[in-house]
Amino acid sequence: MRSIVLVGVPGSGTTTVGRELAAVLDLELRDTERLAAAALGYDDVSNAFVVAGEEAFHGAEEAVALDELEAVVRGEARVVVLGSGVLASQPVREAAGALPAPGVVELTVTLAHAAPRLGLSLARPVFLGNPRAQWSRLAEERHAQYEPVVGVVIDTDDATVSEVAQRVLAALPEGDQA
């Protein structure tokens, strides 16, 4: 089994689905946001983002993402969850674009399904102000960043975590299924 690399906007379920895939496939889960927070000395992503600062957090996440994508290219089997904004980095986009097919798997979600998942009142720095408008703007921006490197798109609306994980596995080429 090769690696699976997931990305998606907040509420799409990348971390939860990544955890499920890692368990089903007996692979290590590597979440770039959590790894970046740890690299900055924090247990919590929100605290790392707010206390260390946005610039420091993005720098740490970019470095982690590049390391994880390099490991995937080397053939190290793992489930990598890219933070929703890390593909804003040109070096990360280039590294993601160099992945073997199918490349990055994007989990999509509509606002109607993301809102209850997130609560949109949670302490997420990216959603300060009008959370629904911010999420919609962010989703549009992020999709444009994802599009050049995404090889598979999986809709998560009206699906359980297990169903989404099975959709991801079913979308992989035959040789990549465990």
NUVOVEX-948263 format. One record per residue: residue in one letter; x, y, z of N, C-alpha, C in turn. Coordinates in pm, whole numbers, padded with zeros to 5 digits, always signed. Example, Ala and Ser with C-alpha at 12.3 -4.5 7.8 and 13.67 -1.06 7.14 Angstrom:
BEGIN
a+01319-00569+00780+01230-00450+00780+01320-00330+00780;s+01285-00225+00708+01367-00106+00714+01290+00003+00787;
// end
This chain:
BEGIN
m+00085-00119+00000+00000+00000+00000+00087+00122+00000;r+00062+00211-00093+00132+00339-00093+00060+00434-00001;s+00113+00552+00007+00055+00655+00092-00073+00710+00032;i-00152+00771+00121-00270+00848+00080-00248+00987+00135;v-00266+01087+00048-00252+01227+00089-00388+01293+00073;l-00440+01346+00185-00572+01410+00187-00560+01560+00207;v-00653+01633+00148-00667+01776+00173-00815+01810+00161;g-00854+01916+00228-00993+01961+00220-01013+02081+00309;v-01117+02155+00280-01148+02273+00361-01195+02229+00499;p-01189+02320+00597-01239+02285+00730-01383+02232+00724;g-01404+02121+00793-01536+02059+00795-01550+01945+00697;s-01451+01927+00610-01460+01819+00511-01427+01683+00571;g-01362+01683+00687-01335+01558+00757-01199+01498+00731;t-01104+01576+00683-00974+01518+00649-00907+01448+00767;t-00907+01512+00884-00841+01451+00999-00914+01324+01044;t-01045+01330+01051-01123+01215+01095-01115+01101+00995;v-01127+01133+00866-01117+01030+00763-00974+00977+00757;g-00877+01066+00772-00738+01022+00774-00712+00924+00886;r-00767+00952+01003-00753+00863+01118-00815+00726+01086;e-00932+00727+01024-01000+00601+00986-00918+00523+00884;l-00867+00591+00782-00786+00524+00680-00659+00465+00741;a-00595+00542+00828-00472+00493+00893-00501+00368+00974;a-00614+00365+01044-00649+00248+01124-00681+00128+01035;v-00761+00150+00932-00800+00041+00841-00678-00018+00771;l-00585+00068+00730-00470+00024+00652-00347-00005+00738;d-00359+00018+00868-00247-00001+00960-00126+00082+00917;l-00153+00211+00890-00049+00306+00852-00043+00418+00955;e+00067+00489+00955+00082+00603+01044+00007+00723+00987;l-00063+00796+01076-00130+00920+01037-00034+01035+01062;r-00015+01118+00960+00074+01234+00969-00008+01358+00931;d-00051+01434+01030-00135+01552+01011-00044+01675+01020;t-00032+01749+00909+00065+01859+00905+00035+01971+01004;e-00093+01997+01032-00125+02101+01130-00080+02059+01270;r-00107+01937+01307-00068+01889+01440+00083+01876+01453;l+00148+01832+01345+00294+01823+01346+00358+01961+01355;a+00299+02059+01287+00351+02197+01294+00334+02253+01434;a+00219+02230+01495+00196+02277+01632+00299+02216+01725;a+00323+02086+01711+00421+02018+01796+00561+02074+01772;a+00594+02102+01647+00726+02158+01616+00745+02295+01683;l+00636+02366+01703+00640+02496+01770+00628+02484+01921;g+00611+02362+01971+00603+02338+02115+00463+02343+02172;y+00361+02323+02089+00222+02327+02135+00152+02195+02111;d+00058+02163+02200-00025+02044+02183-00150+02074+02101;d-00187+02201+02094-00312+02243+02032-00284+02331+01910;v-00346+02300+01798-00325+02376+01674-00368+02521+01690;s-00485+02544+01748-00534+02682+01765-00438+02765+01850;n-00388+02707+01960-00292+02780+02044-00165+02811+01968;a-00115+02715+01892+00007+02737+01815-00013+02850+01715;f-00128+02851+01649-00159+02952+01548-00167+03091+01612;v-00237+03100+01724-00260+03230+01788-00137+03277+01865;v-00078+03191+01947+00032+03233+02034+00163+03247+01957;a+00198+03147+01878+00323+03154+01802+00310+03254+01687;g+00189+03271+01639+00164+03364+01529+00141+03292+01398;e+00062+03356+01316+00026+03297+01187+00148+03268+01100;e+00239+03363+01094+00358+03345+01010+00443+03227+01056;a+00466+03218+01186+00544+03106+01241+00474+02973+01216;f+00342+02973+01237+00267+02849+01216+00275+02805+01071;h+00251+02898+00978+00255+02861+00836+00395+02815+00795;g+00498+02879+00848+00635+02837+00818+00663+02696+00866;a+00619+02667+00988+00638+02533+01044+00558+02430+00965;e+00436+02465+00928+00354+02369+00853+00410+02345+00714;e+00461+02449+00651+00522+02431+00519+00639+02332+00528;a+00725+02350+00626+00841+02261+00643+00796+02117+00668;v+00697+02100+00754+00645+01966+00784+00584+01904+00658;a+00503+01981+00586+00438+01929+00465+00541+01886+00361;l+00644+01966+00343+00748+01930+00247+00817+01800+00288;d+00845+01784+00417+00906+01660+00467+00813+01541+00443;e+00685+01558+00472+00590+01448+00455+00572+01410+00309;l+00564+01509+00221+00548+01480+00079+00674+01414+00023;e+00789+01455+00073+00916+01391+00031+00916+01245+00074;a+00867+01216+00193+00859+01077+00241+00766+00995+00152;v+00656+01054+00108+00563+00985+00019+00632+00952-00113;v+00704+01048-00168+00775+01026-00295+00879+00915-00278;r+00942+00907-00161+01041+00800-00134+00974+00664-00119;g+00842+00662-00112+00770+00535-00101+00736+00493+00040;e+00752+00584+00137+00716+00552+00275+00563+00555+00288;a+00504+00443+00325+00359+00431+00334+00308+00503+00458;r+00211+00591+00439+00151+00668+00548+00025+00735+00496;v-00056+00785+00589-00169+00869+00552-00131+01011+00595;v-00124+01100+00497-00086+01238+00523-00210+01326+00509;v-00238+01404+00613-00345+01503+00607-00279+01638+00599;l-00294+01702+00483-00242+01836+00465-00338+01936+00526;g-00286+02032+00602-00371+02138+00654-00438+02209+00538;s-00558+02259+00561-00638+02312+00451-00571+02427+00377;g-00481+02500+00442-00419+02615+00377-00276+02596+00334;v-00217+02481+00358-00075+02464+00329-00045+02464+00180;l-00143+02434+00096-00120+02438-00048-00117+02581-00102;a-00131+02681-00016-00109+02819-00057+00040+02841-00084;s+00122+02755-00025+00267+02762-00044+00305+02703-00179;q+00373+02781-00262+00416+02733-00394+00507+02611-00382;p+00606+02609-00290+00688+02488-00279+00606+02363-00241;v+00506+02379-00158+00423+02265-00120+00338+02221-00239;r+00283+02317-00314+00206+02281-00434+00293+02205-00533;e+00417+02252-00551+00508+02184-00644+00539+02043-00596;a+00564+02026-00467+00591+01894-00412+00469+01803-00426;a+00351+01856-00400+00227+01778-00413+00203+01741-00559;g+00237+01831-00649+00220+01804-00792+00313+01696-00843;a+00422+01670-00770+00518+01567-00809+00484+01428-00756;l+00375+01418-00679+00337+01288-00625+00295+01193-00736;p+00320+01064-00717+00271+00968-00816+00118+00964-00815;a+00060+00923-00927-00086+00915-00937-00140+00825-00827;p-00249+00856-00766-00346+00959-00801-00315+01097-00743;g-00203+01115-00677-00171+01244-00619-00251+01269-00493;v-00298+01390-00480-00371+01432-00360-00519+01400-00377;v-00580+01352-00269-00724+01326-00265-00789+01442-00192;e-00882+01511-00259-00954+01621-00197-01088+01573-00144;l-01114+01602-00018-01246+01576+00040-01324+01707+00032;t-01441+01702-00030-01522+01822-00045-01642+01817+00048;v-01693+01935+00079-01810+01949+00165-01877+02081+00131;t-02008+02084+00142-02080+02209+00124-02094+02278+00260;l-02122+02407+00257-02138+02483+00380-02249+02423+00467;a-02356+02377+00404-02468+02320+00480-02423+02202+00566;h-02326+02126+00519-02277+02011+00596-02156+02047+00683;a-02077+02144+00639-01959+02185+00717-01999+02259+00844;a-02102+02344+00835-02141+02428+00949-02170+02346+01074;p-02255+02242+01067-02279+02165+01189-02156+02087+01236;r-02072+02044+01144-01952+01970+01182-01855+02060+01260;l-01845+02183+01216-01751+02278+01277-01813+02356+01392;g-01944+02370+01387-02010+02458+01482-01995+02602+01440;l-01897+02629+01357-01862+02763+01309-01863+02868+01419;s-01863+02821+01543-01846+02913+01654-01725+02869+01735;l-01659+02764+01685-01540+02714+01753-01428+02816+01745;a-01332+02802+01830-01217+02893+01831-01124+02859+01716;r-01163+02898+01597-01080+02879+01478-01042+03017+01428;p-00916+03054+01438-00874+03189+01402-00913+03229+01260;v-00918+03133+01171-00948+03163+01032-01093+03211+01013;f-01179+03187+01111-01320+03222+01098-01362+03341+01182;l-01269+03430+01215-01307+03549+01290-01399+03635+01204;g-01497+03696+01262-01594+03777+01187-01717+03694+01157;n-01766+03701+01035-01883+03626+00990-01836+03486+00947;p-01855+03385+01030-01799+03252+01000-01847+03191+00869;r-01974+03204+00837-02024+03142+00713-01967+03210+00589;a-01961+03342+00591-01903+03415+00478-01754+03384+00466;q-01686+03378+00580-01543+03348+00580-01519+03207+00526;w-01600+03111+00569-01584+02974+00522-01605+02967+00371;s-01708+03035+00321-01737+03032+00178-01623+03092+00097;r-01569+03204+00144-01455+03268+00076-01334+03176+00080;l-01309+03120+00196-01195+03031+00214-01208+02907+00123;a-01327+02848+00117-01349+02729+00035-01319+02759-00111;e-01362+02874-00158-01337+02913-00298-01187+02930-00324;e-01119+03001-00234-00974+03022-00248-00898+02891-00244;r-00933+02808-00149-00858+02683-00130-00880+02587-00248;h-01002+02581-00299-01027+02492-00412-00937+02529-00530;a-00916+02657-00553-00828+02702-00662-00684+02656-00637;q-00643+02652-00510-00508+02605-00476-00497+02454-00490;y-00604+02383-00461-00604+02237-00465-00608+02182-00607;e-00686+02249-00691-00718+02196-00824-00597+02146-00904;p-00484+02219-00907-00372+02171-00989-00307+02041-00940;v-00326+02005-00814-00255+01888-00759-00347+01773-00721;v-00477+01795-00728-00573+01693-00686-00600+01595-00800;g-00589+01466-00769-00618+01363-00867-00750+01295-00845;v-00802+01302-00722-00928+01237-00687-01006+01333-00598;v-01136+01346-00626-01225+01430-00544-01333+01340-00487;i-01350+01348-00354-01451+01267-00285-01544+01360-00208;d-01673+01350-00234-01774+01430-00163-01802+01366-00028;t-01805+01448+00077-01831+01395+00211-01971+01428+00262;d-02048+01506+00187-02184+01538+00230-02265+01409+00246;d-02346+01404+00350-02437+01291+00373-02366+01156+00378;a-02240+01152+00422-02168+01025+00430-02104+01013+00568;t-02098+00890+00616-02029+00864+00742-01879+00864+00716;v-01803+00869+00823-01657+00864+00811-01615+00735+00741;s-01675+00624+00780-01641+00494+00717-01675+00494+00569;e-01789+00552+00533-01827+00559+00392-01728+00642+00312;v-01686+00755+00368-01589+00839+00297-01457+00764+00283;a-01411+00699+00388-01287+00622+00381-01297+00514+00273;q-01411+00446+00265-01429+00344+00162-01431+00406+00022;r-01489+00525+00009-01488+00595-00121-01345+00629-00162;v-01264+00672-00066-01124+00702-00096-01054+00576-00144;l-01068+00469-00071-01002+00344-00110-01050+00295-00246;a-01179+00307-00272-01234+00261-00400-01184+00346-00516;a-01149+00471-00490-01103+00561-00596-00956+00542-00631;l-00884+00469-00547-00742+00447-00573-00725+00342-00683;p-00617+00353-00759-00590+00249-00859-00580+00112-00792;e-00616+00008-00865-00620-00129-00811-00497-00165-00729;g-00379-00136-00779-00255-00175-00711-00233-00103-00582;d-00307+00006-00556-00286+00085-00436-00379+00047-00323;q-00469-00045-00346-00561-00085-00241-00498-00194-00156;a-00524-00185-00026-00465-00283+00066-00535-00417+00055;
// end
